[in-house]
Amino acid sequence: MPKTHLFDLDGKIAFVSGASRGIGEAIARLLAQQGAHVIVSSRKLEGCQAVANSIAAEGGKATAIPCHIGEMEQIHNTFAQIREQFGRLDILVNNAATNPQFCNVLDTDLSAFQKTVDVNIRGYYFMSIEGAKLMKENGGGNIINVASINGVTPGEFQGIYSVTKAAVISMTKVFAKECAQFGIRCNALLPGLTDTKFASALVKNDAIRNYALQRIPLKRVAEPSEMAGAVLYLASDASSYATGMAMNVDGGFLA
Ligand SMILES: NC(=O)c1ccc[n+]([C@@H]2O[C@H](COP(=O)([O-])OP(=O)(O)OC[C@H]3O[C@@H](n4cnc5c(N)ncnc54)[C@H](OP(=O)(O)O)[C@@H]3O)[C@@H](O)[C@H]2O)c1
């Protein structure tokens, strides 16, 4: 029996934000393994270049392009560069996000609020607009937004971050509905607690970790690579009828 090609990404150009480490790096590596040419992006070029080099050393195709998604000018410049260098985009993974303040909602600092909204909402929104415009020119594509379980049920002391993740789930539905006519699908991944630098304050703190584990049926924190398979599904033809979906990969937390 022949193997399925439903998960093949040969010839596809994929952009992954926040791909210099953590969940984004795991996603970039898997998409490259499946044949995509991956644009590895984050604010700092060195980290992206290291991941791109390591993908290339394993026989994959990758290019590093830095982009701070909280800066509108950088978003525009990045897409100008993608257009010039590749002429197309098939897969956009909006993964880079920020959560600068861990506090009771009443102590929310205005600059932390603004930064969180600028990166997690405005950044995802305009990355999606630029990405969808390019996809539309080539007959379609796929947008995957990395949201969070916090977008469904807010994380304690993660007020504005949780609000932005709820916005990402809503944004996913907006783009799914309005861009389907252009052959573009848009879905969200909702990771549960995953062992990355981002979550280190939660994972490394015994009290918080144990509290979280009580509410996770699988009784463990996820590895970044455990998020990548879901993104491959959403980015490939395997999910050809899925759009506007929010996919929980959370060890059963939301159940
Ligand atoms: N870890 C978890 O438990 C968890 C749970 C639910 C959802 N998530 C979501 O998963 C996604 C990835 O998180 P992670 O845990 O993998 O984080 P991470 O390991 O800290 O990685 C974050 C990545 O984003 C980049 N980045 C940060 N701010 C950026 C900006 N403004 N513009 C562009 N790139 C930026 C970082 O590189 P530079 O420093 O070079 O920019 C890095 O590559 C986020 O959307 C997060 O909300 C994580």
The ligand as a Gaussian input file, in Angstrom:
#p B3LYP/6-31G(d) Opt

LIG

0 1
 N        5.038000      27.677000      26.293000
 C        3.767000      27.574000      26.658000
 O        3.417000      26.994000      27.718000
 C        2.688000      28.142000      25.763000
 C        1.351000      27.829000      26.074000
 C        0.348000      28.336000      25.267000
 C        0.665000      29.119000      24.178000
 N        1.978000      29.413000      23.908000
 C        2.241000      30.241000      22.735000
 O        3.200000      29.613000      21.922000
 C        3.908000      30.607000      21.176000
 C        5.409000      30.352000      21.261000
 O        5.801000      30.415000      22.607000
 P        7.066000      29.630000      23.185000
 O        6.649000      29.073000      24.476000
 O        7.651000      28.764000      22.151000
 O        8.043000      30.873000      23.488000
 P        9.652000      31.019000      23.494000
 O       10.325000      29.706000      23.619000
 O        9.964000      32.078000      24.488000
 O        9.941000      31.584000      22.020000
 C        9.427000      32.817000      21.624000
 C        9.916000      33.130000      20.233000
 O        9.307000      34.338000      19.773000
 C       10.324000      35.295000      19.419000
 N        9.763000      36.605000      19.710000
 C        9.453000      37.138000      20.925000
 N        8.905000      38.360000      20.760000
 C        8.880000      38.602000      19.424000
 C        8.425000      39.687000      18.631000
 N        7.905000      40.788000      19.178000
 N        8.541000      39.604000      17.292000
 C        9.066000      38.491000      16.717000
 N        9.525000      37.434000      17.404000
 C        9.421000      37.495000      18.754000
 C       11.556000      34.861000      20.211000
 O       12.801000      35.201000      19.604000
 P       13.498000      36.669000      19.720000
 O       13.778000      36.891000      21.157000
 O       14.709000      36.572000      18.848000
 O       12.498000      37.636000      19.151000
 C       11.409000      33.337000      20.137000
 O       11.840000      32.854000      18.878000
 C        3.425000      31.940000      21.711000
 O        2.416000      32.434000      20.865000
 C        2.836000      31.595000      23.063000
 O        1.843000      32.518000      23.448000
 C        2.997000      28.945000      24.677000

